[in-house]
Amino acid sequence: ATRAAAVPPARVRCVRTSAAASAAKPKGARAKRFRDGRPRPARSSSSETSSSTVAVDDAAAATKPKTAAATHVCEECGYIYALESPFDALGADFECPQCRAPKDRFSEYVPPKPDAAAAAAKAKTNASDGMSAREIGTVTAFVALLGAAVASAGGPAGAAREVARAGELLVANHLPGVGGVVEDSFLGLLAACTVYSLWRSSLIPAPVGNPIARKSRTRASWLHVVSGGGALVTGLYGVALERVYRESPGWTWMWVSSALFLTNALTYSPLMQIFKASKEGKYAMKLGYSFVASFQGVVFIAWSAQPDAPAWMYWSVMPFWYFSIAKLWESTEFVLALTPESASGDSFQDMISAGSKRRLGKMTPDAATLTYVSLNAFAAIFDNCYMALYTALGPEAFWHTSRVFNDSDFHLRLVKGTTGSLTVALLIFISTLGWRKQMSMDLAIWLNVILGSVGPWIVLFWHKLEDPTEDWFPQFVFDPGYDYHPLWQTASAVGDSVSGLIGS
């Protein structure tokens, strides 16, 4: 027989194995695979079992209950193969009974260490006996930070006055009309998601936080966690400063926040080896980090127009072309993966979309997916046009229209790039919570759409919320009375400035 010698669903029962092979909740195309009438594997009622399922032949289990060893695991959904028939003897057309992934998506199953459960039980017992030294240290550190903040405000009385002043300014600086409603709704959601993500991150341990269990203890993972938490804090600070005080942060904030976001975006790769998600989910995370990294180029573009900006900031934007083009290609891959197959199955359209469909898997064109894919694709196209125009014109000419005719856009440019980075970084962490079943996947998906697809566009048009009379795209509106320099003159002028700076 060419198909697997696996037992039909009616003869398959489920037992539980270690949480190391925990299955992520299928969505998109994988959710569709359950609609063909095949029942889902039943869940075990044992309270001592963990979260992933293993198929075992009932007849074999009755006679040889311990001979069916787990040998392979599906990389898509975590299904563990443990039937009597050797996995290598299965036909090439074998599919995962749980998510229908092909045979080549299975890898060798490595059993968990036997002492993992005992260590977890010991840790739980120690926690129930009282606060650990780490927890005591955490509480002490946060109390010290709170005390330092109060002291910097001039004591309890000064801190109370500053809090009252911030509350008054929050109300006084509310934008009129629909713009104020949209701004406060979005920034409120952004602030709530940031606080929640910090509370769930490994950066803030219990009892102050409620961190998810870390699956990697390498230095790279710690750098990713620390830079991610720091990026969320600095990003939220910039948003709060703008919304409450209508003020822009300074250069120190810009360098620190940009370095943190860029470090976080560049250190995610090792974690993808242990991230349990579908091919679509992993590729979406890759796309998200490409957006975060490319947004730092947008930050540099904005700050290069400051009067005291160094001349070399123009050239510092150029390396971010790599991330800008990367997110354009990755966004295009999602579009190609959703392209329907032709009737013949061998058209030019099928040829150019085959690779994307193989890398992302079959995707269901539901409302959330279409919204996510289309808005991300448009955002990637716009950002590349934005980068191209800046490259051609240079800082002064690029920002001329905003500086002269669009005051709100010119002011908000200093926080737009970082706010966009914060928005995408949050959706990545929230998606991780959804895949790890720490949050409802439906909620995570729609937060993904709001934060990751709609959010950057709200940030882009933030100036229109503040002043509806301003241009939608000020940088693409040209002043007929201004002398715009072509690319070669821009490069020559900037080069002369850098040479003069080095010579002095």
ABEGO torsion letter per residue (X at the ends): XABBABBBAAABBBBBBBAAABBBBBBEAAAAAAAAGBBBBBBBABAABBABBBBBBAAAAAABAAABBBABBBAAAGBBBABABBAAABBAABBBAAAGBBAAABBBBBBBBAAAAAAAAAAAAAAAAEBBAAAAAAAAAAAAAAAAAAAAAGEAAAAAAAAAAAAAAAAAABBBEAAAAAAAAAAAAAAAAAAAAAAABAABBOAABBBBBBABABAAAAAAAAAAAAAAAAAAAAAAAAAAAGBBBBAAAAAAAAAAAAAAAAAAAAAAAABBBBAAAAAAAAAAAAAAAAAAAAAAAAAAABAABBAAAAAAAAAAAAAAAAAAAAAAAAAAAABBBBAAGABAAAAAAAAAAAAAEBBBBBAAAAAAAAAAAAAAAAAAAAAAAAAAAEAAAAAAAAAAABAAAAAAAAAAAAAAAAAAAAAAAAAAAAAAGABBAAAAAAAAAAAAAAAAAAAAAAAAAABAABBABAAABBBAABBBBBAAAAAAAAAAAAAAAAAX
